[in-house]
Amino acid sequence: MEFRVSPYRKDTAKFCSHSCRAKHYFTGSRNPLWNGGVTDEHSRVRRLDAYREWRAAVYRRDKWTCRTCGYKGRAIVAHHIKRFADHPALRFALSNGITLCRTCHAHIENPQRLIRQTPEKVKIESEPHGDMGRAAEMTAPLG
């Protein structure tokens, strides 16, 4: 193998750069995080076009607006009302989706810790945000 390296490394270098070394040592089964070539179903499904289309349809139906607090902006999430992992048949059902802002979504996922994420910073809030009890019940499109 012939490659160009700095003169001071010419006798010891095995790779032309750190990125080439990383490509060799940290791909596939050589990666310390290797798990036998198994991609968990959760990650695999969320990369499908059908999932992206479902998410876009939920956003369109809800007019890109959080259904609990009315936030409208880029920091929104398409949330599965019935859990993604527990109800595979409903993963792409429009009626099982609801648009939430990141704050409301964080509160639903972990009510003890409410996180408000903005492009500028991440802020922990102590006050409740919106009407969280209604989030799971709201499946009808906005009027």
N, C-alpha and C positions, 0 to 999 in steps of 0.2 A: 504494500500500500504506500503510495507516495502522496504527500501533502505538504503544504507550506506552513511552517511555524516560525516563530521568532528565533533568531540565531541563538539566543541563550538557552532555548529549550530543545534545540535540534537533536541532542544526544539522548534526551530522556522522554520526549513527548511520544505518546501513543496515539493521540487524537489531535486534530488541528485546532479544536476549540472546546470550551466547556459544554457548549450545546451539542456538539458531536458526541462527546463522552456521555452526556446525559441520554441522548438518543440510543446509544448502545447499551448502557448499563441499566436504564430505568424504563425499558419497554417490555411489555409482555411478562413472562414468568420471572424475569430478572428484577422487576419492580418489587420493593419490599411490601407494597400494599396488594400484591397479586392475590387473587382469591380463586384461582383455578379457572379463569376465563368466564366466570359467571357474572353477568350484568343483572342486577336485581330488576324484577319486573316493573317496579315503580318507575325507575329511571328510563327503562326501555319504552314503556307505554307513553310517557310524557314527551318523548322525542318523535312520536308518530304524527303524521299530518292530521289524522283524525282528532287527536288531542288538541292540536293548534286550532283546528277549525271549530271545535267545541268551545274552546276558550274565547275565540273571536266572536262566536255567536252569542255567548253569554254577555260579553261586553256590549255588543250591538243592541241586544234586547233591553239591557239595563241602561242604555245610553251613556256608557262609560262613567256611571255614577254609583257610588257606594250606596247600597240599599238600606243601610242602617243609619248613616249620618248625613248622606247627601254630598259627600266630598266628590269633586270632579277633577280629575287630573291624571297624571301618569302613574302615580303610586297606587295602582289598584291590582286586585287579585281575583281570579275566577275561583271561587271556593266551592267544593263539593258539599252539598247539604248532608247527604248520606256518605259516609266515609269512603274514600277512593279505594282503600285496601279491603274493606269489608263488603263492598257491593260492586264487584267487577261488571255486572250487567248494566249498571247505571253510570258508568264512567263517562260515557259520551251522550247521556240523556240531558237535553237542554233543561228539562224541568228539575234536574238535580244540581243545577248550577246557580250561583248567586254572585254578583259583583260586590266585593268589599274593598275598602281602602286597607292599606297595610296595618293601620292601627286597629281597626275593627277585627280584621283577620287574626292579628296577634292576640287580641282579647278573647276571641272564640277558641283559638287553639290553646292558649295558656292564660286563663283569666287572672291569675295571680300577678302576672307581669305584663303590663301594657306598654308596648313600644310604638313610638311615633317615628317613622323613618321619613326623612325628607332628603332631597338631593344634597343639601348642605351639611346635614348632621343627623345623628340618631339621638333621640331624646326620650328618656323614660318619663312617662306621665303617671301621676298618681290618681287622677280623677277618671271616672268612667267616661267612655267616649260613645256617644250615640245610644240607641236603644238596642243593646246586645241581645236581649231576650227575643226580639222579633226576627233576628237574622235567619234562623233555621226555618221559620215559618213562611218567609217571603219567597214565593216561587213564581208568582204571577208577574207578567211584564209590567213595566211602568206605563202609566197612562199617558 
